Amino acid sequence: MDTLREKIGNERRRLRKVRQALSAALENTSGGSEEFVPFYIAIANYFEASMGRLHAQDVKMGEMLKEKLGDSDPRVQEALKELDDRLSGNQEHLNNFLQSRQELESSGAGGLENFEKVSRAYTDYITSNMGHHGATTELAGANFSQDDWVYMAGITDADMEREQALFDAVFKTRPAGLEVPED
């Protein structure tokens, strides 16, 4: 059985791999090929689930930090504000991304250009803003027990099975010839 740390690490690696697959596709562009439609939809489905879980975890982390430390300390205030700003920006990009998925689902190849435009903005946001949790991670590391980490992660076997199935769907629909860089 995987430890909590291993489960989270595996989930984050798969998310990075899906983001890299999207970035590789965007770099080459679909050229309007219908072959990219199911691939992009699978990626959006994966992001919806994965980023939704990460968002919930980060919100929970902020709430737990505020509960444990209060918000009178300027360092805590700054860390929580950074967390809120990052999460708000991610939700805005994610919502746009999911709306472009809906257009892709209804328009097929006609929605590719907009999906790729919105996806570029989202992947740019992810690479420049997500994963950089310095202040909140330091505070959590110093103040959370193992039970706190388990509670915050909220990982169930059903979550892991769903995430793995969505991940597999991305790579089953990958267009022929699309190379995805390995870490």
Disulfide bonds with the S-S distance in Angstrom:
none
